């Protein structure tokens, strides 16, 4: 149990570090996904401890993470199509 909680904490810290240090939008997505997967690991461990039959929360978080990834990837594709890059620092204006 402690092993999986440590793995979850490591994944969360790695995702947070990627979110804070990287400037590419795709790397932000990877960082957010790592943080969501860390939350999933913790949900599965705690649901296994307290109520082994109730792991619906982890499935719900996975569905939300997939929907979030699809929406953000679509936004990144539109961003790349318009500006030919996904660097956050170079996006300083909004256009129609």
Secondary structure, DSSP 8 states (H G I E B T S, - for coil): -HHHHHHHHHHHHHHHHHHHH--BHHHHHHHHHHHHHHHHHHHHHHHHHH-TT--HHHHHHHHHHHHHHHHHHHHHHHHHHHHS--BSTT------
